């Protein structure tokens, strides 16, 4: 705003053009306006300290926004350069592999030996509702060969396992693959597929699909009954809903995964398993839609199985299995408060965020005493190390201490 003090502004005729003269270079706040024989001076708006402060503040803000926009553009260009260089032949495969491009060697390393280090369902201590679901799945798999011989639709083409992290979804997937009498399992970790460089995740999916479908077609051509199980682990890296302004990249990746899924699904000797730590959107679910998986993609999985957090009974049985052959752990398993310990870890109504993964952390933290015995004291001390991770209440913390 202009600050006019004790100034009489003369009338200026339309024919008269005001002339502005600065008295000196050092004094730009005083301005002379001449109109005919009359003149007047006006104090510049920049003499107002509040205006000056607001002007500087706005200028700083504009500079910051410009800097952020420039940095964002540079980041986008940098991430696009590797893919563009690859497209136009400016970078060799070795450089691309360093950026995360998967090769045939990587695909072969994804094959899991189901005869080694893979548990059967009897070793998983599943809750009752999952046991019932598993019975149905086993029945469908047993009849699958009959369905195929009659050219009927395959009933075990795609499974989606979802639920909290660390509850055993990957282990469940391995056990599921072992139900097929002659299976080859590819364990594809989507974290490894989804590199941060634009275009490379899509390229990885394309190459992976091409490799596996060729394998499947070759098996069918020679009359083999071997079934390929494709496990997409950590699918939320790809299928999480994204409605942000910068969602194009994630939506492009979802589109590419749909193509990949469809190509695999077409092969009668391929079964797809997906795992996710996110929930499936459904009525009554109190979770933001952005924390749920893409519904269109989820609907393509014929079998959806939720793997919940372990019960106290499952934790108890897991600890028994872990130490049943350890001579110096008998004292632990016979401890009068062993069952109470398991219940405190899980919490009332499974309220604590405890999982088999946390149980593995307890095993790793156990330090046997001088006699090389695993005692309840060591188990309690190990649990106390992760009490904040599993959100133990103060009451349960005190109860654990009293178990010693």
C-alpha positions as a LaTeX table, in Angstrom:
\begin{tabular}{lrrr}
\hline
Residue & $x$ (\AA) & $y$ (\AA) & $z$ (\AA) \\
\hline
Unk1 & 0.00 & 0.00 & 0.00 \\
Unk2 & 1.19 & 3.54 & $-0.75$ \\
Unk3 & 1.74 & 5.74 & 2.29 \\
Unk4 & 0.75 & 9.30 & 1.50 \\
Unk5 & 1.55 & 11.93 & 4.14 \\
Unk6 & 0.39 & 15.56 & 4.04 \\
Unk7 & 0.23 & 15.58 & 0.28 \\
Unk8 & $-2.19$ & 17.45 & $-1.94$ \\
Unk9 & $-2.50$ & 15.72 & $-5.25$ \\
Unk10 & $-3.25$ & 18.18 & $-8.09$ \\
Unk11 & $-5.63$ & 17.56 & $-10.88$ \\
Unk12 & $-3.90$ & 16.23 & $-13.94$ \\
Unk13 & $-5.37$ & 16.84 & $-17.36$ \\
Unk14 & $-5.66$ & 13.88 & $-19.75$ \\
Unk15 & $-3.11$ & 15.50 & $-22.02$ \\
Unk16 & $-0.49$ & 15.71 & $-19.27$ \\
Unk17 & 1.79 & 12.71 & $-18.71$ \\
Unk18 & 3.25 & 12.47 & $-15.18$ \\
Unk19 & 7.01 & 12.37 & $-15.16$ \\
Unk20 & 8.84 & 10.44 & $-12.48$ \\
Unk21 & 12.27 & 11.70 & $-11.41$ \\
Unk22 & 14.48 & 10.03 & $-8.83$ \\
Unk23 & 16.45 & 12.59 & $-6.85$ \\
Unk24 & 19.43 & 10.28 & $-6.41$ \\
Unk25 & 20.41 & 6.64 & $-6.73$ \\
Unk26 & 20.65 & 6.35 & $-2.95$ \\
Unk27 & 17.24 & 7.78 & $-2.29$ \\
Unk28 & 14.61 & 5.87 & $-4.24$ \\
Unk29 & 11.92 & 6.16 & $-1.57$ \\
Unk30 & 11.11 & 9.76 & $-2.57$ \\
Unk31 & 9.49 & 10.17 & $-5.97$ \\
Unk32 & 8.64 & 13.49 & $-7.67$ \\
Unk33 & 5.63 & 13.64 & $-9.91$ \\
Unk34 & 5.42 & 16.73 & $-12.16$ \\
Unk35 & 2.21 & 17.81 & $-13.83$ \\
Unk36 & 2.40 & 21.21 & $-15.43$ \\
Unk37 & 3.73 & 23.73 & $-12.88$ \\
Unk38 & 2.68 & 21.62 & $-9.91$ \\
Unk39 & 4.66 & 18.86 & $-8.22$ \\
Unk40 & 4.19 & 16.47 & $-5.32$ \\
Unk41 & 6.16 & 13.74 & $-3.57$ \\
Unk42 & 4.93 & 10.32 & $-2.48$ \\
Unk43 & 6.61 & 8.09 & 0.10 \\
Unk44 & 7.34 & 4.69 & $-1.44$ \\
Unk45 & 5.57 & 1.56 & $-0.19$ \\
Unk46 & 8.99 & 0.11 & 0.61 \\
Unk47 & 9.41 & 2.55 & 3.49 \\
Unk48 & 6.75 & 0.52 & 5.33 \\
Unk49 & 8.65 & $-2.07$ & 7.44 \\
Unk50 & 5.70 & $-4.48$ & 7.60 \\
Unk51 & 5.42 & $-4.44$ & 3.83 \\
Unk52 & 9.15 & $-4.99$ & 3.46 \\
Unk53 & 8.99 & $-7.97$ & 5.87 \\
Unk54 & 6.04 & $-9.52$ & 4.03 \\
Unk55 & 7.77 & $-8.99$ & 0.68 \\
Unk56 & 10.96 & $-10.72$ & 1.87 \\
Unk57 & 8.90 & $-13.57$ & 3.38 \\
Unk58 & 7.02 & $-14.15$ & 0.11 \\
Unk59 & 10.24 & $-13.97$ & $-1.89$ \\
Unk60 & 11.87 & $-16.59$ & 0.38 \\
Unk61 & 8.82 & $-18.83$ & 0.03 \\
Unk62 & 8.90 & $-18.54$ & $-3.75$ \\
Unk63 & 12.61 & $-19.38$ & $-3.78$ \\
Unk64 & 12.02 & $-22.48$ & $-1.64$ \\
Unk65 & 9.18 & $-23.69$ & $-3.89$ \\
Unk66 & 11.31 & $-23.11$ & $-6.96$ \\
Unk67 & 14.14 & $-25.09$ & $-5.38$ \\
Unk68 & 11.84 & $-28.00$ & $-4.49$ \\
Unk69 & 10.36 & $-28.09$ & $-8.00$ \\
Unk70 & 13.83 & $-28.03$ & $-9.53$ \\
Unk71 & 15.04 & $-30.82$ & $-7.23$ \\
Unk72 & 11.96 & $-32.93$ & $-8.07$ \\
Unk73 & 12.54 & $-32.50$ & $-11.79$ \\
Unk74 & 16.20 & $-33.46$ & $-11.43$ \\
Unk75 & 15.23 & $-36.55$ & $-9.41$ \\
Unk76 & 12.72 & $-37.62$ & $-12.09$ \\
Unk77 & 15.29 & $-37.12$ & $-14.84$ \\
Unk78 & 17.92 & $-39.11$ & $-12.92$ \\
Unk79 & 15.56 & $-42.07$ & $-12.37$ \\
Unk80 & 14.54 & $-42.04$ & $-16.03$ \\
Unk81 & 18.08 & $-41.85$ & $-17.44$ \\
Unk82 & 19.00 & $-45.55$ & $-16.86$ \\
Unk83 & 15.84 & $-46.81$ & $-18.55$ \\
Unk84 & 16.18 & $-44.32$ & $-21.44$ \\
Unk85 & 19.85 & $-45.22$ & $-21.90$ \\
Unk86 & 18.89 & $-48.90$ & $-22.00$ \\
Unk87 & 16.15 & $-48.26$ & $-24.56$ \\
Unk88 & 18.51 & $-46.35$ & $-26.84$ \\
Unk89 & 21.38 & $-48.79$ & $-26.32$ \\
Unk90 & 23.59 & $-46.42$ & $-24.32$ \\
Unk91 & 24.11 & $-48.75$ & $-21.36$ \\
Unk92 & 25.08 & $-52.41$ & $-21.29$ \\
Unk93 & 23.34 & $-55.21$ & $-19.37$ \\
Unk94 & 26.02 & $-55.25$ & $-16.66$ \\
Unk95 & 25.24 & $-51.65$ & $-15.75$ \\
Unk96 & 21.52 & $-52.40$ & $-15.83$ \\
Unk97 & 22.01 & $-55.36$ & $-13.51$ \\
Unk98 & 23.73 & $-53.07$ & $-11.03$ \\
Unk99 & 20.61 & $-50.90$ & $-11.14$ \\
Unk100 & 18.35 & $-53.89$ & $-10.44$ \\
Unk101 & 17.64 & $-55.56$ & $-13.80$ \\
Unk102 & 17.04 & $-59.27$ & $-13.10$ \\
Unk103 & 18.68 & $-61.90$ & $-15.30$ \\
Unk104 & 18.11 & $-65.56$ & $-16.12$ \\
Unk105 & 20.59 & $-66.44$ & $-13.38$ \\
Unk106 & 18.42 & $-64.56$ & $-10.86$ \\
Unk107 & 15.33 & $-66.43$ & $-12.06$ \\
Unk108 & 17.00 & $-69.81$ & $-11.58$ \\
Unk109 & 18.05 & $-68.81$ & $-8.05$ \\
Unk110 & 14.38 & $-68.19$ & $-7.24$ \\
Unk111 & 13.62 & $-71.93$ & $-7.48$ \\
Unk112 & 13.00 & $-73.42$ & $-4.01$ \\
Unk113 & 13.95 & $-76.98$ & $-3.12$ \\
Unk114 & 10.69 & $-78.16$ & $-1.54$ \\
Unk115 & 12.38 & $-81.25$ & $-0.10$ \\
Unk116 & 14.68 & $-79.15$ & 2.11 \\
Unk117 & 13.85 & $-76.66$ & 4.87 \\
Unk118 & 10.14 & $-76.54$ & 3.94 \\
Unk119 & 7.64 & $-77.36$ & 6.65 \\
Unk120 & 4.52 & $-79.44$ & 6.23 \\
Unk121 & 1.17 & $-78.10$ & 7.39 \\
Unk122 & 1.28 & $-80.37$ & 10.44 \\
Unk123 & 4.25 & $-78.32$ & 11.69 \\
Unk124 & 2.59 & $-74.90$ & 11.28 \\
Unk125 & 0.19 & $-74.96$ & 14.27 \\
Unk126 & $-2.64$ & $-73.35$ & 12.31 \\
Unk127 & $-5.78$ & $-72.00$ & 14.00 \\
Unk128 & $-8.96$ & $-74.03$ & 13.63 \\
Unk129 & $-10.52$ & $-71.89$ & 10.88 \\
Unk130 & $-7.41$ & $-72.30$ & 8.72 \\
Unk131 & $-7.39$ & $-76.05$ & 9.28 \\
Unk132 & $-10.93$ & $-76.21$ & 7.88 \\
Unk133 & $-9.96$ & $-74.09$ & 4.88 \\
Unk134 & $-6.92$ & $-76.28$ & 4.28 \\
Unk135 & $-9.06$ & $-79.42$ & 4.19 \\
Unk136 & $-11.08$ & $-77.90$ & 1.34 \\
Unk137 & $-7.91$ & $-76.92$ & $-0.53$ \\
Unk138 & $-6.41$ & $-80.39$ & $-0.21$ \\
Unk139 & $-9.60$ & $-81.88$ & $-1.60$ \\
Unk140 & $-9.51$ & $-79.57$ & $-4.64$ \\
Unk141 & $-5.85$ & $-80.30$ & $-5.31$ \\
Unk142 & $-6.52$ & $-84.05$ & $-5.09$ \\
Unk143 & $-9.25$ & $-83.73$ & $-7.73$ \\
Unk144 & $-7.31$ & $-81.32$ & $-9.93$ \\
Unk145 & $-5.89$ & $-84.03$ & $-12.21$ \\
Unk146 & $-9.44$ & $-85.24$ & $-12.88$ \\
Unk147 & $-10.53$ & $-81.68$ & $-13.73$ \\
Unk148 & $-7.63$ & $-81.32$ & $-16.17$ \\
Unk149 & $-8.30$ & $-84.67$ & $-17.85$ \\
Unk150 & $-11.90$ & $-83.55$ & $-18.50$ \\
Unk151 & $-10.77$ & $-80.09$ & $-19.65$ \\
Unk152 & $-12.70$ & $-78.49$ & $-16.82$ \\
Unk153 & $-11.63$ & $-75.15$ & $-15.30$ \\
Unk154 & $-8.74$ & $-75.52$ & $-12.87$ \\
Unk155 & $-9.92$ & $-75.07$ & $-9.29$ \\
Unk156 & $-6.49$ & $-74.30$ & $-7.79$ \\
Unk157 & $-5.11$ & $-71.62$ & $-10.09$ \\
Unk158 & $-4.55$ & $-68.65$ & $-7.77$ \\
Unk159 & $-4.27$ & $-68.19$ & $-4.00$ \\
Unk160 & $-3.89$ & $-64.93$ & $-2.08$ \\
Unk161 & $-2.59$ & $-65.12$ & 1.50 \\
Unk162 & $-3.01$ & $-61.91$ & 3.46 \\
Unk163 & $-2.65$ & $-60.79$ & 7.05 \\
Unk164 & $-0.20$ & $-59.17$ & 9.50 \\
Unk165 & 3.55 & $-59.40$ & 8.93 \\
Unk166 & 5.42 & $-62.31$ & 10.44 \\
Unk167 & 2.45 & $-64.67$ & 10.75 \\
Unk168 & 3.91 & $-67.35$ & 8.47 \\
Unk169 & 2.38 & $-66.60$ & 5.06 \\
Unk170 & 5.55 & $-67.49$ & 3.16 \\
Unk171 & 5.97 & $-70.70$ & 5.17 \\
Unk172 & 2.29 & $-71.48$ & 4.48 \\
Unk173 & 2.94 & $-70.95$ & 0.75 \\
Unk174 & 5.82 & $-73.43$ & 0.76 \\
Unk175 & 3.67 & $-76.02$ & 2.54 \\
Unk176 & 0.88 & $-75.35$ & 0.01 \\
Unk177 & 3.27 & $-75.98$ & $-2.88$ \\
Unk178 & 4.28 & $-79.32$ & $-1.32$ \\
Unk179 & 0.66 & $-80.50$ & $-1.59$ \\
Unk180 & 1.13 & $-80.85$ & $-5.36$ \\
Unk181 & 2.70 & $-84.22$ & $-6.13$ \\
Unk182 & 5.21 & $-82.84$ & $-8.64$ \\
Unk183 & 5.87 & $-79.13$ & $-8.21$ \\
Unk184 & 8.55 & $-76.58$ & $-8.97$ \\
Unk185 & 8.31 & $-73.42$ & $-6.84$ \\
Unk186 & 9.57 & $-69.98$ & $-7.86$ \\
Unk187 & 9.80 & $-67.64$ & $-4.86$ \\
Unk188 & 9.67 & $-64.11$ & $-6.30$ \\
Unk189 & 10.24 & $-61.37$ & $-3.74$ \\
Unk190 & 8.57 & $-58.27$ & $-5.15$ \\
Unk191 & 10.90 & $-56.02$ & $-3.17$ \\
Unk192 & 13.72 & $-57.28$ & $-5.39$ \\
Unk193 & 11.65 & $-56.91$ & $-8.56$ \\
Unk194 & 10.59 & $-53.33$ & $-7.79$ \\
Unk195 & 13.79 & $-51.32$ & $-8.14$ \\
Unk196 & 13.53 & $-47.50$ & $-7.67$ \\
Unk197 & 14.45 & $-46.79$ & $-11.29$ \\
Unk198 & 11.58 & $-45.91$ & $-13.60$ \\
Unk199 & 10.80 & $-48.63$ & $-16.11$ \\
Unk200 & 12.98 & $-51.36$ & $-14.58$ \\
Unk201 & 10.27 & $-53.02$ & $-12.41$ \\
Unk202 & 8.08 & $-53.38$ & $-15.49$ \\
Unk203 & 11.04 & $-54.77$ & $-17.44$ \\
Unk204 & 11.74 & $-57.28$ & $-14.67$ \\
Unk205 & 8.12 & $-58.48$ & $-14.73$ \\
Unk206 & 8.18 & $-58.84$ & $-18.52$ \\
Unk207 & 11.42 & $-60.86$ & $-18.49$ \\
Unk208 & 10.25 & $-62.99$ & $-15.57$ \\
Unk209 & 6.94 & $-63.79$ & $-17.25$ \\
Unk210 & 8.65 & $-64.69$ & $-20.51$ \\
Unk211 & 11.10 & $-67.01$ & $-18.73$ \\
Unk212 & 8.49 & $-68.89$ & $-16.67$ \\
Unk213 & 5.92 & $-69.24$ & $-19.46$ \\
Unk214 & 8.59 & $-70.72$ & $-21.75$ \\
Unk215 & 9.44 & $-73.22$ & $-19.02$ \\
Unk216 & 5.75 & $-74.11$ & $-18.59$ \\
Unk217 & 5.18 & $-74.50$ & $-22.35$ \\
Unk218 & 8.25 & $-76.73$ & $-22.65$ \\
Unk219 & 6.96 & $-79.00$ & $-19.85$ \\
Unk220 & 3.56 & $-79.32$ & $-21.55$ \\
Unk221 & 5.20 & $-80.02$ & $-24.92$ \\
Unk222 & 7.03 & $-83.05$ & $-23.56$ \\
Unk223 & 3.98 & $-84.32$ & $-21.67$ \\
Unk224 & 5.34 & $-83.66$ & $-18.16$ \\
Unk225 & 2.91 & $-83.55$ & $-15.24$ \\
Unk226 & 5.15 & $-81.12$ & $-13.34$ \\
Unk227 & 3.33 & $-78.06$ & $-12.06$ \\
Unk228 & 5.02 & $-74.66$ & $-11.70$ \\
Unk229 & 4.06 & $-72.71$ & $-8.57$ \\
Unk230 & 4.77 & $-68.99$ & $-8.83$ \\
Unk231 & 4.92 & $-67.26$ & $-5.44$ \\
Unk232 & 4.75 & $-63.46$ & $-5.52$ \\
Unk233 & 5.90 & $-62.54$ & $-2.01$ \\
Unk234 & 5.18 & $-59.04$ & $-0.60$ \\
Unk235 & 2.62 & $-58.19$ & $-3.30$ \\
Unk236 & 1.71 & $-54.94$ & $-1.55$ \\
Unk237 & 4.82 & $-53.48$ & $-3.18$ \\
Unk238 & 2.83 & $-53.58$ & $-6.42$ \\
Unk239 & $-0.89$ & $-53.80$ & $-5.69$ \\
Unk240 & $-1.41$ & $-51.15$ & $-3.00$ \\
Unk241 & $-4.07$ & $-48.58$ & $-3.95$ \\
Unk242 & $-2.54$ & $-45.24$ & $-4.94$ \\
Unk243 & $-4.74$ & $-42.20$ & $-5.55$ \\
Unk244 & $-2.02$ & $-39.55$ & $-5.17$ \\
Unk245 & $-1.19$ & $-36.94$ & $-7.80$ \\
Unk246 & 2.03 & $-38.85$ & $-8.59$ \\
Unk247 & 0.36 & $-42.23$ & $-8.95$ \\
Unk248 & 1.18 & $-42.80$ & $-12.62$ \\
Unk249 & 4.29 & $-44.88$ & $-11.94$ \\
Unk250 & 2.56 & $-47.21$ & $-9.45$ \\
Unk251 & $-0.48$ & $-47.55$ & $-11.73$ \\
Unk252 & 1.79 & $-48.43$ & $-14.66$ \\
Unk253 & 3.33 & $-51.14$ & $-12.49$ \\
Unk254 & $-0.11$ & $-52.52$ & $-11.57$ \\
Unk255 & $-1.00$ & $-52.65$ & $-15.28$ \\
Unk256 & 2.19 & $-54.54$ & $-16.05$ \\
Unk257 & 1.56 & $-56.98$ & $-13.21$ \\
Unk258 & $-1.95$ & $-57.65$ & $-14.56$ \\
Unk259 & $-0.42$ & $-58.61$ & $-17.92$ \\
Unk260 & 2.06 & $-60.84$ & $-16.13$ \\
Unk261 & $-0.69$ & $-62.48$ & $-14.06$ \\
Unk262 & $-2.87$ & $-63.10$ & $-17.12$ \\
Unk263 & $-0.05$ & $-64.73$ & $-19.10$ \\
Unk264 & 0.79 & $-67.05$ & $-16.20$ \\
Unk265 & $-2.87$ & $-67.83$ & $-15.53$ \\
Unk266 & $-3.40$ & $-68.99$ & $-19.12$ \\
Unk267 & $-1.01$ & $-71.92$ & $-18.64$ \\
Unk268 & $-2.82$ & $-74.97$ & $-17.28$ \\
Unk269 & 0.30 & $-76.15$ & $-15.46$ \\
Unk270 & 0.92 & $-72.93$ & $-13.50$ \\
Unk271 & $-0.53$ & $-72.05$ & $-10.08$ \\
Unk272 & $-0.08$ & $-68.53$ & $-8.66$ \\
Unk273 & 0.30 & $-67.70$ & $-4.96$ \\
Unk274 & 0.46 & $-64.13$ & $-3.68$ \\
Unk275 & 1.23 & $-62.92$ & $-0.16$ \\
Unk276 & 0.54 & $-59.50$ & 1.32 \\
Unk277 & 0.81 & $-57.82$ & 4.71 \\
Unk278 & $-2.11$ & $-55.56$ & 3.79 \\
Unk279 & $-5.81$ & $-56.22$ & 4.16 \\
Unk280 & $-8.40$ & $-56.85$ & 1.49 \\
Unk281 & $-11.01$ & $-54.10$ & 1.34 \\
Unk282 & $-14.43$ & $-55.28$ & 2.48 \\
Unk283 & $-17.54$ & $-53.87$ & 4.10 \\
Unk284 & $-16.97$ & $-52.98$ & 7.74 \\
Unk285 & $-13.18$ & $-52.85$ & 7.45 \\
Unk286 & $-11.89$ & $-49.84$ & 9.39 \\
Unk287 & $-8.75$ & $-49.39$ & 7.30 \\
Unk288 & $-8.11$ & $-46.55$ & 4.79 \\
Unk289 & $-8.60$ & $-47.64$ & 1.20 \\
Unk290 & $-5.01$ & $-46.57$ & 0.50 \\
Unk291 & $-3.88$ & $-49.30$ & 2.93 \\
Unk292 & $-5.77$ & $-51.98$ & 1.00 \\
Unk293 & $-4.88$ & $-53.93$ & $-2.12$ \\
Unk294 & $-6.19$ & $-53.08$ & $-5.58$ \\
Unk295 & $-9.66$ & $-54.70$ & $-5.69$ \\
Unk296 & $-9.64$ & $-55.46$ & $-9.42$ \\
Unk297 & $-6.44$ & $-57.45$ & $-9.00$ \\
Unk298 & $-7.54$ & $-59.13$ & $-5.77$ \\
Unk299 & $-10.69$ & $-60.43$ & $-7.47$ \\
Unk300 & $-8.54$ & $-62.47$ & $-9.86$ \\
Unk301 & $-7.40$ & $-64.73$ & $-7.03$ \\
Unk302 & $-9.92$ & $-67.54$ & $-6.69$ \\
Unk303 & $-8.80$ & $-68.54$ & $-3.18$ \\
Unk304 & $-8.31$ & $-65.83$ & $-0.54$ \\
Unk305 & $-6.91$ & $-66.93$ & 2.82 \\
Unk306 & $-6.33$ & $-64.67$ & 5.79 \\
Unk307 & $-3.46$ & $-65.78$ & 8.02 \\
Unk308 & $-4.04$ & $-64.30$ & 11.51 \\
Unk309 & $-1.62$ & $-63.70$ & 14.36 \\
Unk310 & $-0.70$ & $-66.88$ & 16.26 \\
Unk311 & $-2.68$ & $-67.94$ & 19.33 \\
Unk312 & $-1.08$ & $-68.66$ & 22.70 \\
Unk313 & $-1.52$ & $-72.38$ & 21.99 \\
Unk314 & 0.34 & $-72.02$ & 18.67 \\
Unk315 & 3.20 & $-70.17$ & 20.38 \\
Unk316 & 3.36 & $-72.83$ & 23.10 \\
Unk317 & 3.52 & $-75.65$ & 20.56 \\
Unk318 & 6.13 & $-73.83$ & 18.50 \\
Unk319 & 8.42 & $-73.43$ & 21.55 \\
Unk320 & 7.96 & $-77.10$ & 22.42 \\
Unk321 & 8.92 & $-78.10$ & 18.86 \\
Unk322 & 11.93 & $-75.80$ & 18.99 \\
Unk323 & 13.35 & $-77.26$ & 22.21 \\
Unk324 & 11.91 & $-80.78$ & 22.42 \\
Unk325 & 15.20 & $-82.35$ & 21.32 \\
Unk326 & 17.38 & $-80.01$ & 23.41 \\
Unk327 & 18.41 & $-81.83$ & 26.57 \\
Unk328 & 19.10 & $-78.64$ & 28.53 \\
Unk329 & 15.68 & $-77.11$ & 27.75 \\
Unk330 & 13.59 & $-79.60$ & 29.68 \\
Unk331 & 13.50 & $-77.28$ & 32.70 \\
Unk332 & 11.94 & $-74.59$ & 30.53 \\
Unk333 & 9.22 & $-76.83$ & 29.09 \\
Unk334 & 8.30 & $-78.14$ & 32.56 \\
Unk335 & 8.18 & $-74.70$ & 34.15 \\
Unk336 & 4.85 & $-74.19$ & 36.03 \\
Unk337 & 4.33 & $-70.81$ & 34.37 \\
Unk338 & 5.27 & $-71.84$ & 30.83 \\
Unk339 & 1.67 & $-71.59$ & 29.56 \\
Unk340 & 1.22 & $-68.22$ & 31.29 \\
Unk341 & 4.37 & $-66.95$ & 29.54 \\
Unk342 & 2.90 & $-67.83$ & 26.14 \\
Unk343 & $-0.40$ & $-66.13$ & 26.97 \\
Unk344 & 1.37 & $-62.93$ & 28.06 \\
Unk345 & 3.29 & $-62.77$ & 24.78 \\
Unk346 & 0.11 & $-62.97$ & 22.74 \\
Unk347 & $-2.04$ & $-60.82$ & 25.01 \\
Unk348 & $-5.70$ & $-61.05$ & 25.83 \\
Unk349 & $-7.68$ & $-61.77$ & 22.64 \\
Unk350 & $-4.39$ & $-61.68$ & 20.69 \\
Unk351 & $-4.19$ & $-57.91$ & 21.39 \\
Unk352 & $-0.38$ & $-57.74$ & 21.16 \\
Unk353 & 1.36 & $-57.51$ & 17.80 \\
Unk354 & 3.17 & $-60.77$ & 18.39 \\
Unk355 & 4.07 & $-63.12$ & 15.56 \\
Unk356 & 6.26 & $-66.08$ & 14.73 \\
Unk357 & 8.85 & $-63.58$ & 13.51 \\
Unk358 & 9.08 & $-62.08$ & 17.01 \\
Unk359 & 9.34 & $-65.60$ & 18.42 \\
Unk360 & 12.36 & $-66.16$ & 16.17 \\
Unk361 & 13.84 & $-62.94$ & 17.61 \\
Unk362 & 13.41 & $-64.40$ & 21.10 \\
Unk363 & 15.19 & $-67.60$ & 20.07 \\
Unk364 & 18.09 & $-65.56$ & 18.66 \\
Unk365 & 18.36 & $-63.44$ & 21.81 \\
Unk366 & 18.49 & $-66.38$ & 24.22 \\
Unk367 & 21.84 & $-66.71$ & 25.98 \\
Unk368 & 22.11 & $-70.02$ & 27.89 \\
Unk369 & 23.37 & $-69.83$ & 31.47 \\
Unk370 & 26.70 & $-71.17$ & 32.74 \\
Unk371 & 25.39 & $-74.73$ & 32.70 \\
Unk372 & 24.31 & $-74.20$ & 29.08 \\
Unk373 & 20.67 & $-74.52$ & 30.03 \\
Unk374 & 17.80 & $-72.67$ & 28.41 \\
Unk375 & 15.66 & $-71.48$ & 31.31 \\
Unk376 & 12.52 & $-69.46$ & 31.78 \\
Unk377 & 14.68 & $-66.55$ & 32.97 \\
Unk378 & 16.44 & $-66.41$ & 29.58 \\
Unk379 & 13.07 & $-66.57$ & 27.77 \\
Unk380 & 11.67 & $-63.73$ & 29.89 \\
Unk381 & 14.78 & $-61.58$ & 29.39 \\
Unk382 & 14.57 & $-62.12$ & 25.63 \\
Unk383 & 10.88 & $-61.14$ & 25.61 \\
Unk384 & 11.67 & $-57.98$ & 27.58 \\
Unk385 & 14.08 & $-56.95$ & 24.82 \\
Unk386 & 11.21 & $-56.73$ & 22.33 \\
Unk387 & 8.44 & $-55.55$ & 24.69 \\
Unk388 & 8.10 & $-52.20$ & 22.88 \\
Unk389 & 7.96 & $-53.89$ & 19.47 \\
Unk390 & 5.01 & $-56.08$ & 20.45 \\
Unk391 & 3.34 & $-53.31$ & 22.51 \\
Unk392 & 3.23 & $-55.14$ & 25.82 \\
Unk393 & 1.10 & $-53.32$ & 28.38 \\
Unk394 & 2.68 & $-52.23$ & 31.68 \\
Unk395 & 0.53 & $-54.83$ & 33.46 \\
Unk396 & 1.82 & $-57.64$ & 31.24 \\
Unk397 & 5.40 & $-56.42$ & 31.58 \\
Unk398 & 5.10 & $-56.68$ & 35.37 \\
Unk399 & 3.49 & $-60.09$ & 35.02 \\
Unk400 & 6.38 & $-61.30$ & 32.87 \\
Unk401 & 8.91 & $-60.11$ & 35.42 \\
Unk402 & 7.12 & $-62.08$ & 38.11 \\
Unk403 & 7.41 & $-65.31$ & 36.10 \\
Unk404 & 11.17 & $-65.44$ & 36.74 \\
\hline
\end{tabular}
